[in-house]
Amino acid sequence: MYFFAEVFDFFISFFLIVFNMNIIFMVLPLAIHLKHRPCFLAFVYTAIVAMLKSYPSAGDSALYLGLLGLFANGLAEMQFIFFLFFGYIGISLLSPVMHNLWIWRGTGNANFYFATGLACTCLQTVLVVETVAPCELHTD
């Protein structure tokens, strides 16, 4: 990862431990909160794994976006569906363009492609939060 290139060698093991513990701090609370919906919990876990990858791919997102249709009743309560829909369309159109500018034409730099990856991660975060938030209303 680019982040570890900028860290002093002495702190690399500390940051590796912190980044790997990050996922553990999400797994247990989600398992407790969503214990009554195991299929939805699996969806959230796959979305989190796709979200925390350093270089996201279309296949990572396609797995959990394909499962999103199973939870159509929860989608009706989402507030940012318009923002998410057009955000995913924009990322789908801009990612190949930025990759082409950076790799094939040589006119762009890695920051262009990194920005589309960052925007994709932000959209995935909003999607996970939007889908998990209505579960609080229906827990018994």
MIKOL-655632 format. One record per residue (C-alpha): residue number from 1; residue in one letter; x, y, z. Coordinates in Angstrom, 2 decimals, padded with zeros to 5 digits. Layout:
BEGIN
    i  aa     east    north       up
  NUM   a        X        Y        Z
...
This chain:
BEGIN
    i  aa     east    north       up
    1   m   000.00   000.00   000.00
    2   y   001.06   003.54  -000.66
    3   f   000.55   004.48   002.98
    4   f   003.29   002.15   004.20
    5   a   005.81   003.71   001.83
    6   e   005.45   006.96   003.75
    7   v   005.77   005.45   007.25
    8   f   009.03   005.07   009.15
    9   d   010.29   001.48   009.21
   10   f   010.03   001.37   012.98
   11   f   006.23   001.97   012.85
   12   i   005.31  -000.37   009.98
   13   s   004.48  -003.33   012.24
   14   f   002.36  -001.08   014.49
   15   f   000.32   000.24   011.56
   16   l  -000.10  -003.27   010.13
   17   i  -001.53  -004.41   013.45
   18   v  -003.84  -001.37   013.63
   19   f  -005.13  -001.85   010.08
   20   n  -005.72  -005.56   010.59
   21   m  -007.46  -005.01   013.93
   22   n  -009.82  -002.55   012.23
   23   i  -011.77  -005.38   010.61
   24   i  -012.02  -007.27   013.92
   25   f  -013.60  -004.26   015.58
   26   m  -016.32  -004.30   012.92
   27   v  -017.03  -008.03   012.79
   28   l  -018.13  -008.68   016.37
   29   p  -020.48  -005.68   016.84
   30   l  -022.15  -006.38   013.50
   31   a  -022.57  -010.04   014.37
   32   i  -024.25  -009.09   017.64
   33   h  -026.43  -006.42   016.07
   34   l  -027.53  -008.46   013.05
   35   k  -027.77  -011.90   014.68
   36   h  -031.41  -012.21   013.61
   37   r  -030.54  -011.66   009.90
   38   p  -027.59  -013.94   008.96
   39   c  -027.96  -013.51   005.18
   40   f  -027.92  -009.75   005.56
   41   l  -024.88  -010.07   007.82
   42   a  -023.06  -012.00   005.07
   43   f  -023.97  -009.21   002.63
   44   v  -022.56  -006.57   004.99
   45   y  -019.37  -008.58   005.51
   46   t  -018.78  -008.92   001.76
   47   a  -019.38  -005.19   001.33
   48   i  -016.89  -004.37   004.09
   49   v  -014.25  -006.64   002.56
   50   a  -014.75  -004.96  -000.82
   51   m  -014.65  -001.56   000.85
   52   l  -011.37  -002.12   002.70
   53   k  -009.38  -003.36  -000.29
   54   s  -006.56  -001.06  -001.28
   55   y  -007.33  -001.31  -005.00
   56   p  -011.03  -002.05  -005.58
   57   s  -012.16  -003.90  -008.67
   58   a  -015.50  -004.28  -010.36
   59   g  -015.67  -007.93  -009.29
   60   d  -015.43  -007.03  -005.61
   61   s  -018.37  -004.67  -005.83
   62   a  -020.35  -006.92  -008.18
   63   l  -020.49  -009.67  -005.58
   64   y  -022.26  -007.65  -002.91
   65   l  -024.24  -005.48  -005.33
   66   g  -025.67  -008.68  -006.80
   67   l  -026.81  -009.71  -003.33
   68   l  -028.39  -006.30  -002.72
   69   g  -031.56  -007.32  -004.55
   70   l  -032.29  -009.90  -001.85
   71   f  -032.96  -007.09   000.59
   72   a  -035.32  -004.98  -001.53
   73   n  -037.60  -004.26   001.44
   74   g  -034.76  -002.43   003.20
   75   l  -033.91  -000.41   000.10
   76   a  -037.21   001.44   000.27
   77   e  -036.08   003.15   003.49
   78   m  -032.77   004.40   002.11
   79   q  -032.39   008.18   002.05
   80   f  -029.47   008.62  -000.36
   81   i  -030.57   006.26  -003.15
   82   f  -030.37   009.01  -005.80
   83   f  -026.86   010.00  -004.71
   84   l  -025.71   006.36  -004.65
   85   f  -027.22   005.47  -008.02
   86   f  -025.65   008.34  -009.90
   87   g  -022.44   008.05  -007.90
   88   y  -022.01   004.45  -009.02
   89   i  -022.80   005.42  -012.61
   90   g  -020.22   008.22  -012.44
   91   i  -017.56   005.93  -010.98
   92   s  -018.34   003.28  -013.60
   93   l  -017.79   005.83  -016.35
   94   l  -014.78   007.61  -014.85
   95   s  -012.70   004.64  -013.73
   96   p  -011.90   003.34  -017.24
   97   v  -011.23   006.88  -018.45
   98   m  -008.81   007.61  -015.62
   99   h  -007.11   004.25  -016.10
  100   n  -006.70   004.97  -019.80
  101   l  -005.24   008.43  -019.12
  102   w  -002.80   007.08  -016.56
  103   i  -001.64   003.78  -018.06
  104   w  -002.06   003.95  -021.82
  105   r  -001.75   007.62  -022.73
  106   g   000.60   008.69  -019.96
  107   t  -001.07   012.08  -019.63
  108   g  -002.54   011.53  -016.17
  109   n  -001.02   010.33  -012.97
  110   a  -001.88   007.80  -010.30
  111   n  -003.82   010.38  -008.29
  112   f  -006.56   010.45  -010.94
  113   y  -007.10   006.72  -010.62
  114   f  -006.71   006.87  -006.84
  115   a  -009.45   009.51  -006.67
  116   t  -011.92   007.20  -008.43
  117   g  -011.00   004.40  -006.02
  118   l  -011.51   006.74  -003.08
  119   a  -014.89   007.85  -004.42
  120   c  -015.89   004.21  -004.90
  121   t  -014.95   003.45  -001.29
  122   c  -016.95   006.45  -000.06
  123   l  -020.00   005.27  -002.01
  124   q  -019.63   001.77  -000.62
  125   t  -019.45   003.19   002.89
  126   v  -022.62   005.21   002.38
  127   l  -024.35   002.13   000.96
  128   v  -023.40  -000.07   003.91
  129   v  -024.45   002.57   006.44
  130   e  -027.72   003.18   004.59
  131   t  -028.59  -000.51   004.47
  132   v  -027.64  -001.28   008.09
  133   a  -029.28   001.81   009.62
  134   p  -032.92   000.69   009.02
  135   c  -032.13  -002.56   010.89
  136   e  -032.12  -000.56   014.11
  137   l  -035.75   000.33   013.53
  138   h  -036.82  -003.30   013.13
  139   t  -034.85  -005.04   015.88
  140   d  -036.88  -006.73   018.58
